[in-house]
Amino acid sequence: MNVSAIDYAVISQALHAAANEMGAKLIRSAYSTVLREARDGASALLDAAGNVVAQADLIPMQLGPMSMTIKPCLERHPIDTLEEGDFFINNDPFEGGQHLPDVFIFTPIFVDGKVIGFGASVAHHLDLGGGSPGLNSSATDVFQEGLRIPPSKYNMHRDWNGGAFERLVAANVRVPDLTIGDFNAQHSANAIGADRVRALCQKYGVDAVCEVMTEFVAYSERRMRHAISQIPDGVYYGEDAVDDDGTNDAPLTVKVKVEVRGDEIYIDFTGTCDQVMRNVNCPLSSTHSAALNVVKSVASESEIPYNEGIKRPIHIHVPPGTLLNPTHPAPVRARMEAAYRAFNAIMKALAKALPERVIASGFDTTAVICFSRHDSAGYHISLEIFGGGYGASAQADGCDAVDSPLSNCSNTPIEALDAQHDFIRVIAHRLEADSFGHGAQRGGSGFSRHYKVLRDDVKLELYADRFRIQPSGLFGGTPAQLGRCTVHRGSEQFEVSSKSSTWLKKGDVIELFCGGGAGYGEPSQRSRDAIHKDLVTGLLTPETARAAYGYTS
């Protein structure tokens, strides 16, 4: 390496800092609550070949396959054809994208007329058209899910800022101010990244910055290969299942074979069920992201930079036409449900090799609840994203009421919902006692969120999982409670299935319960101090303490 060790350290960390600054810019510039408050977006810096060099500490799921998303753009528009103001855009699930609301934008970084990299961002957009505001849980093909943007090149000066492409997008969405505002937040984030890279080039030289980009990726690859080499060689199997596809009760099985050979891992999803007609199908790039993230989290140390280098020792095979690699025109909006089962299946497989480094299953699903209403002022859409309780590990109890491992979203503050929407109100939000599985380490607690409907003609759309199949414990740990969604209407109540929609009336109260995490180890091994603490905080009732642990005060 021609760059000195000191300059390498400064430049590499500056690139990581720039990616994080891009993420902060993206969130702070956003218009919709799903991006501004829930922080459902991400950013990264890529080299000229489209390899991820540094990424923000935001949503792991969105960033893992980012190079898969830009490559189809580069194949159509090589970098020597680009000019100032150009940008790539892609949300096509069958061309490296994930699901339609996650729109990827890549902005070339020019230095002295040459492209040396890309600023990249992705945001979950509140509405991109489709058969229902914000979310169409009954879609049977991708066309019903919204506006599909194939890998394309546009120009900020000609096509955005009032240009034809911006007008096309605005004409196909229900809340154009919010959607276009979030697109602009992405452009702003990419511009910040480009400015920071150009400043580094001005100070250290283009050759030095490009060399550090290459070495930073190589460094992650070396660290990842070393981590994998510490796993015992062998073939390990895992299995999990999505509850159902929303049309019947049949579970959707995910099977995986994980083979460790020296410093490489081979992951094969042969045996996974066929794709289905509803939106729980998981596009290939999302499956890759789930697999990469679980191997990274279990096998390696957290300080290894997450970039293209960690992917190189990990080889993934997913048969086409299956739940984890559907073919066009399969609907894919709820792809996180199947992605999490891929995550769980690999985790279970690796538990046989690395029992001290894995976690039990949790309410590791994405629960999306969407309320919408149309009146004379137009459409009003509220969309929130939840996790639940984490599974326990050998070292610690699971986290209580957090988003799931592949995601990193925040709760939307109740004050933000009150300020923006006058047709719903959050009237309760609390941790739920006894919602977790038990063990030497207990799972994380689940929670409930209660909404009161303040107007007639409000539509509820929901997708979630873990309503039928409990999160399973490890090494003697017990399962956690299932999730549920209940509508209370006067003296009556009815359950809403995990992948469905329903019309609501003024006065209805909707209770969404997101379950807890499963336990790790035998409950008999749990310390009395830990049991007592849970009793004092109210997360564990005396009755359950006696039944699960034989504990009496």
Stockholm file with secondary structure:
# STOCKHOLM 1.0

chainA/1-553         MNVSAIDYAVISQALHAAANEMGAKLIRSAYSTVLREARDGASALLDAAGNVVAQADLIPMQLGPMSMTIKPCLERHPIDTLEEGDFFINNDPFEGGQHLPDVFIFTPIFVDGKVIGFGASVAHHLDLGGGSPGLNSSATDVFQEGLRIPPSKYNMHRDWNGGAFERLVAANVRVPDLTIGDFNAQHSANAIGADRVRALCQKYGVDAVCEVMTEFVAYSERRMRHAISQIPDGVYYGEDAVDDDGTNDAPLTVKVKVEVRGDEIYIDFTGTCDQVMRNVNCPLSSTHSAALNVVKSVASESEIPYNEGIKRPIHIHVPPGTLLNPTHPAPVRARMEAAYRAFNAIMKALAKALPERVIASGFDTTAVICFSRHDSAGYHISLEIFGGGYGASAQADGCDAVDSPLSNCSNTPIEALDAQHDFIRVIAHRLEADSFGHGAQRGGSGFSRHYKVLRDDVKLELYADRFRIQPSGLFGGTPAQLGRCTVHRGSEQFEVSSKSSTWLKKGDVIELFCGGGAGYGEPSQRSRDAIHKDLVTGLLTPETARAAYGYTS
#=GR chainA/1-553 SS CCSCHHHHHHHHHHHHHHHHHHHHHHHHHCCSHHHHTSCCEEEEEEETTSCEEEECSSCHHHHTTHHHHHHHHHHHSCGGGCCTTEEEEECCTTTTCCCTTEEEEEEEEEETTEEEEEEEEEEECSCCCSSSSSCCTTCSSGGGGCCCCCSEEEEHHHHSTTSHHHHHHHHTCSCHHHHHHHHHHHHHHHHHHHHHHHHHHHHHCHHHHHHHHHHHHHHHHHHHHHHHHTSCCEEEEEEEEESCCSSSSCCEEEEEEEEEETTEEEEECTTCCBCCSSTTCCCHHHHHHHHHHHHHHHHSCTTSCCSHHHHTTEEEECCTTBTTBCCTTCCCTTHHHHHHHHHHHHHHHHHTTCTTTCBCCCSCSCEEEEEEEEETTEEEEEEEEECBCCCCBSSSCCCSSBCCTTCCCCCCCHHHHHHHCSSEEEEEEEECTTCSCCSSBCCCCCEEEEEEECSSSEEEEEECCCSSSCCCCBTTCCCCCCCEEEEEETTEEEECCSEEEEEECTTCEEEEEECCCCCBSCGGGSCHHHHHHHHHHTSSCHHHHHHHHCCCC
#=GC SS_cons         CCSCHHHHHHHHHHHHHHHHHHHHHHHHHCCSHHHHTSCCEEEEEEETTSCEEEECSSCHHHHTTHHHHHHHHHHHSCGGGCCTTEEEEECCTTTTCCCTTEEEEEEEEEETTEEEEEEEEEEECSCCCSSSSSCCTTCSSGGGGCCCCCSEEEEHHHHSTTSHHHHHHHHTCSCHHHHHHHHHHHHHHHHHHHHHHHHHHHHHCHHHHHHHHHHHHHHHHHHHHHHHHTSCCEEEEEEEEESCCSSSSCCEEEEEEEEEETTEEEEECTTCCBCCSSTTCCCHHHHHHHHHHHHHHHHSCTTSCCSHHHHTTEEEECCTTBTTBCCTTCCCTTHHHHHHHHHHHHHHHHHTTCTTTCBCCCSCSCEEEEEEEEETTEEEEEEEEECBCCCCBSSSCCCSSBCCTTCCCCCCCHHHHHHHCSSEEEEEEEECTTCSCCSSBCCCCCEEEEEEECSSSEEEEEECCCSSSCCCCBTTCCCCCCCEEEEEETTEEEECCSEEEEEECTTCEEEEEECCCCCBSCGGGSCHHHHHHHHHHTSSCHHHHHHHHCCCC
//
